[in-house]
Amino acid sequence: MALNLNIKHALFILLAAALAAIFLLKPHRVATVDKKGIPQIVFFNFESFEITKNGVESVGRGMMAERFSNVMKVKDPYFKRLAPHGVESIAAKEALYRENRNILFTKSVVLLRDDGWKILTERINYDIKKGNYSTQGYPFTAYYGKSVVRGKNMVYYQKSGKIRADSIKADIETEDI
């Protein structure tokens, strides 16, 4: 018995095969790398922008970023953003970004605000949810004009612009008050 197929039958068979494939076959997945020390993806000399309805609110760049399953390591990070008290920028030799939790900046960290203050430290943590920076017990030096403050365990509250610290030694110039 010969099959007499016309276009209508051929399209019906093709549709039935496609539906069977959709419901019976598993979709193709790209395997993720879960081995320690091997990044899933690497970016070199990158730049990133946070764009909102108000325009560009932050810029980030670095020499290299390695994305692992739970953390991103960034070499020579530099971030600049519009904050409640003006423009802030932070630079370091290294940073570790844990998604939706924090960014740990290490080695030669410089935190600047456009009103003239600057904080230097070897380690500072930015808590994304709380919106604050903390040296977590590490020493820091803060400059504002000609005034210099040294101490430990500094916390900078980004929304209010206030700073809290322990064990401080301050040289305050009267013109900076």
ABEGO torsion letter per residue (X at the ends): XBBBBBAAAAAAAAAAAAAAAAAABBBBBBBBBABBGBBABBBBGBBBBBBBAAEBABBBBBABBBBBAABBBBBGBBBBBBBAAEBBBBBBABBBBBBGABBBBBEGBBBBBAAGBBBBBABBBBBAAAGBBBAGGBBBBBBBEABBBBBBGBBBBAAAGBBBBBGBBBBBBAAAX
